Amino acid sequence: MDFGISGKTALVLGAGGGLGGAISLALAREGVKVALADIDAAALERAANAIEAVGGTAEALLWDLGDLSVIDANVSRIEQALGPVDILVNNTGGPPPTPASGQPSELWAKHFQSMVLSVIALTDRVLPGMRARQWGRIVTSTSSGVVAPIPNLGVSNALRLSLVGWSKTLAREVGRDGITSNIILPGRIATDRIRFLDEAKAKRENRSVEEVSAESTGSIPLGRYGRPEEYADTIAFLASERASYLTGSVIRVDGGLIASI
C-alpha cells in the first residue's frame, strides 16, 4: 500500500527512545524526511544513523521539551533544513511512578509543562502552515492509562488524559482544513520504559522482575509484549494519506490488554 507521504516532513518528539526511534524509522521508510527531537544526544545519534542506514533523511535536534522558549527556533531550523512540518508526532517521556495523592505541586507543574504544555504549544506553532497547505497530521501518543488508569502512575494517568480532551477538541477545529488529530495509546510495548516500570513494581512488591513480567504478559490476550515497530507502523498509517477520514479517534495498540470496550 502506498501511504502517499513520500517527500513530506515529520517532527517526532522523544525520537531517541524505543517508541520514538521506531516511529521515526517507520516514517523514513515511507519516504518522509524526519526531524528527530530528544534530550539524549547519544540516543538522537543512534536514531539518525538508523534512518540514514535505510537511505532516509534525518535532522537531529537536542531538545528539552520542558523549555517552551526554544520551540519557535527549533521549528524554524526544521523548516530551513527539511521544509515545513506536515506530520507532528507528539511522543513525550513519562513521569516517575507515583500515587495520585501526596505529590508536591512542583512535580505536577514540571511534568505538566513537559508533557502537556509543550505538546499544545508546539502544535500551535506548526498548525498555521498545515492550514495554509490544507494538509496535516497530528498524532499524539499517550498511554493505556487514559482508558484504564494504571496503579502507581497517578501523574501520568492524569496528565496524559488531558491530552485526549485536547486532541478531540482540536480535531473538530481543524478538520475542514485537511488536518487530522488522533490519539494513539500503547499497551505493554517492549521498551526501556516498560522494563523500568516492571523493575520498579518488582522492587515495590518485593518480587522478581521475571515474575512481574510474566504476570503482565499473562493479562494480554496475545500473550506477549508488543514490538516497537508494531506501534510505529500504526502511527505511520495514521500519518498517511490513506487515513484521511480518520480523526478525533483514540487508537489502542495493546494486544487486547484493555478489557473495556
C-alpha positions as CSV (number, residue, x, y, z in Angstrom):
1,M,0.0,0.0,0.0
2,D,1.3,3.4,-1.0
3,F,0.8,5.7,2.1
4,G,1.2,8.8,-0.1
5,I,3.5,10.7,2.2
6,S,6.9,10.4,0.5
7,G,8.6,13.8,0.5
8,K,6.7,15.2,3.4
9,T,8.3,16.3,6.6
10,A,7.7,14.9,10.1
11,L,8.7,16.0,13.5
12,V,8.9,13.2,16.1
13,L,9.3,14.0,19.7
14,G,11.1,11.6,22.0
15,A,12.7,10.2,18.9
16,G,15.7,8.7,20.7
17,G,13.5,6.3,22.8
18,G,12.3,2.9,21.9
19,L,8.9,4.0,20.6
20,G,10.2,7.3,19.1
21,G,13.0,5.6,17.3
22,A,10.7,3.0,15.8
23,I,8.2,5.7,14.7
24,S,10.9,7.8,13.1
25,L,12.3,4.8,11.2
26,A,8.8,3.7,10.0
27,L,8.1,7.2,8.6
28,A,11.5,7.3,7.0
29,R,10.8,4.1,5.2
30,E,7.8,5.7,3.7
31,G,10.0,8.4,2.2
32,V,9.3,11.0,4.9
33,K,12.0,13.5,5.9
34,V,12.2,13.2,9.7
35,A,13.2,15.7,12.3
36,L,14.2,14.0,15.5
37,A,13.8,15.7,18.9
38,D,15.2,14.3,22.1
39,I,17.1,15.4,25.2
40,D,19.6,12.5,24.9
41,A,22.3,13.3,22.4
42,A,23.6,9.7,22.1
43,A,20.1,8.3,21.5
44,L,19.5,11.0,18.9
45,E,22.6,10.0,17.0
46,R,21.5,6.3,17.0
47,A,18.1,7.2,15.7
48,A,19.6,9.4,13.0
49,N,22.1,6.7,12.0
50,A,19.3,4.1,11.7
51,I,17.3,6.4,9.3
52,E,20.4,7.2,7.2
53,A,21.2,3.4,7.0
54,V,17.9,2.8,5.2
55,G,18.5,5.8,2.8
56,G,16.3,8.3,4.7
57,T,16.8,11.9,5.6
58,A,17.1,12.9,9.3
59,E,17.7,16.2,11.1
60,A,18.5,15.7,14.8
61,L,17.7,18.4,17.4
62,L,18.8,18.2,21.1
63,W,15.6,19.4,22.6
64,D,14.3,19.8,26.2
65,L,10.5,19.8,25.9
66,G,10.2,21.5,29.3
67,D,11.7,24.6,27.8
68,L,8.9,26.2,25.8
69,S,11.1,29.2,24.8
70,V,13.1,27.1,22.2
71,I,10.0,25.9,20.2
72,D,10.0,28.6,17.6
73,A,13.8,28.5,16.9
74,N,13.8,24.7,16.7
75,V,10.8,24.6,14.3
76,S,12.4,27.3,12.2
77,R,15.5,25.2,12.0
78,I,13.5,22.2,10.8
79,E,11.7,24.4,8.2
80,Q,15.0,25.6,6.8
81,A,16.6,22.1,6.7
82,L,13.7,19.9,5.7
83,G,10.7,22.1,4.9
84,P,7.5,22.8,6.8
85,V,6.2,20.2,9.2
86,D,3.4,18.2,7.7
87,I,3.3,15.4,10.3
88,L,3.7,16.0,14.0
89,V,4.1,13.0,16.4
90,N,3.7,14.1,20.0
91,N,5.6,11.5,21.9
92,T,6.8,12.6,25.3
93,G,8.6,10.8,28.2
94,G,6.7,9.7,31.2
95,P,6.9,10.9,34.8
96,P,8.2,8.7,37.6
97,P,5.8,6.1,39.1
98,T,3.8,7.8,41.9
99,P,0.5,7.5,43.7
100,A,-2.1,10.2,42.7
101,S,-2.2,11.6,46.2
102,G,0.5,13.4,48.2
103,Q,2.7,14.6,45.3
104,P,4.2,18.1,45.5
105,S,2.8,20.8,43.3
106,E,6.2,21.3,41.8
107,L,6.2,17.7,40.4
108,W,2.8,18.2,38.8
109,A,3.9,21.6,37.3
110,K,7.2,20.2,35.9
111,H,5.6,17.3,34.1
112,F,2.5,19.3,33.0
113,Q,4.9,21.7,31.2
114,S,7.0,19.0,29.6
115,M,4.1,16.5,28.7
116,V,1.1,18.8,28.1
117,L,2.0,22.4,27.5
118,S,4.9,21.5,25.3
119,V,2.6,19.5,23.0
120,I,0.0,22.2,22.8
121,A,2.5,25.0,22.2
122,L,4.4,23.0,19.5
123,T,1.2,22.0,17.8
124,D,0.1,25.7,17.7
125,R,3.4,26.6,16.1
126,V,3.0,24.2,13.2
127,L,-0.8,24.5,12.7
128,P,-0.8,27.7,10.6
129,G,1.4,26.1,8.0
130,M,-0.7,23.0,7.9
131,R,-3.8,25.1,7.4
132,A,-2.2,27.1,4.6
133,R,-1.3,23.8,2.8
134,Q,-4.7,22.3,3.6
135,W,-2.9,19.1,4.8
136,G,-1.6,17.9,8.2
137,R,-1.4,15.0,10.6
138,I,-1.2,15.4,14.4
139,V,-0.7,12.1,16.2
140,T,-0.3,12.2,20.0
141,S,1.0,9.2,21.9
142,T,-0.4,8.8,25.4
143,S,-0.8,5.6,27.4
144,S,-3.3,2.8,28.1
145,G,-3.7,4.6,31.5
146,V,-6.0,7.1,29.8
147,V,-8.6,4.3,29.4
148,A,-7.8,2.1,32.4
149,P,-5.7,4.1,34.9
150,I,-2.6,2.2,35.9
151,P,-1.8,1.8,39.6
152,N,1.0,3.9,40.9
153,L,1.1,6.0,37.7
154,G,-1.1,8.8,39.1
155,V,0.7,11.7,37.5
156,S,0.9,10.0,34.1
157,N,-2.7,8.9,34.2
158,A,-3.9,12.4,34.9
159,L,-1.7,14.4,32.6
160,R,-2.0,12.2,29.6
161,L,-5.7,12.1,29.9
162,S,-5.8,15.9,29.5
163,L,-4.3,15.4,26.0
164,V,-7.1,13.2,25.0
165,G,-9.7,16.0,25.6
166,W,-7.4,18.5,23.8
167,S,-6.9,16.3,20.8
168,K,-10.6,15.5,20.4
169,T,-11.5,19.2,20.6
170,L,-8.7,20.1,18.1
171,A,-9.9,17.5,15.6
172,R,-13.2,19.4,15.3
173,E,-11.5,22.7,14.9
174,V,-9.1,21.7,12.1
175,G,-10.9,19.0,10.2
176,R,-12.1,21.3,7.4
177,D,-8.5,22.4,6.9
178,G,-7.5,18.9,5.8
179,I,-5.8,18.2,9.2
180,T,-6.4,15.2,11.3
181,S,-5.8,14.9,15.1
182,N,-5.7,11.5,16.7
183,I,-4.6,9.8,19.9
184,I,-2.7,6.6,19.9
185,L,-2.0,4.7,23.1
186,P,0.4,1.8,23.7
187,G,-0.3,-1.1,25.9
188,R,2.7,-3.1,27.1
189,I,5.3,-2.4,24.3
190,A,8.8,-3.9,24.9
191,T,10.8,-0.7,25.5
192,D,13.2,0.6,28.2
193,R,10.3,2.4,29.8
194,I,8.3,-0.8,30.3
195,R,11.4,-2.6,31.7
196,F,11.8,0.3,34.1
197,L,8.2,0.1,35.2
198,D,8.4,-3.7,35.7
199,E,11.6,-3.3,37.7
200,A,10.0,-0.6,39.9
201,K,7.0,-2.8,40.5
202,A,9.1,-5.7,41.4
203,K,11.1,-3.7,43.9
204,R,8.0,-2.2,45.4
205,E,6.3,-5.6,45.8
206,N,9.5,-7.5,46.8
207,R,9.1,-9.8,43.8
208,S,11.4,-10.8,40.9
209,V,11.2,-8.8,37.6
210,E,10.6,-12.1,35.8
211,E,7.5,-12.8,37.9
212,V,6.1,-9.3,37.3
213,S,6.8,-9.6,33.6
214,A,5.2,-13.0,33.4
215,E,2.1,-11.7,35.3
216,S,1.8,-8.8,33.0
217,T,2.2,-10.9,29.8
218,G,-0.5,-13.3,31.2
219,S,-3.0,-10.4,31.2
220,I,-2.5,-9.7,27.4
221,P,-4.8,-11.8,25.1
222,L,-2.0,-12.1,22.5
223,G,0.3,-13.4,25.2
224,R,3.3,-11.2,24.7
225,Y,4.5,-7.6,24.9
226,G,4.2,-5.6,21.7
227,R,7.2,-4.8,19.4
228,P,8.0,-1.1,19.0
229,E,7.7,-1.5,15.2
230,E,4.1,-2.7,15.5
231,Y,3.2,0.5,17.3
232,A,5.2,2.6,14.8
233,D,3.5,1.0,11.8
234,T,0.1,2.1,13.2
235,I,1.4,5.7,13.5
236,A,2.8,5.6,10.0
237,F,-0.7,4.7,8.8
238,L,-2.4,7.4,10.8
239,A,0.1,9.9,9.3
240,S,-0.7,8.7,5.8
241,E,-2.9,9.9,3.0
242,R,-4.8,6.6,3.4
243,A,-6.0,7.7,6.9
244,S,-7.5,11.0,5.6
245,Y,-11.0,10.2,7.1
246,L,-9.8,9.1,10.5
247,T,-9.7,11.9,13.1
248,G,-10.8,12.6,16.6
249,S,-10.1,8.9,17.5
250,V,-8.3,7.0,20.2
251,I,-6.5,4.0,18.7
252,R,-5.3,1.2,21.0
253,V,-2.2,-0.8,20.2
254,D,-2.3,-3.1,23.2
255,G,-2.7,-6.7,22.1
256,G,-6.2,-6.6,23.6
257,L,-4.9,-5.7,27.1
258,I,-7.6,-3.2,27.9
259,A,-10.7,-5.1,28.9
260,S,-13.2,-2.4,28.3
261,I,-15.0,-1.7,25.0
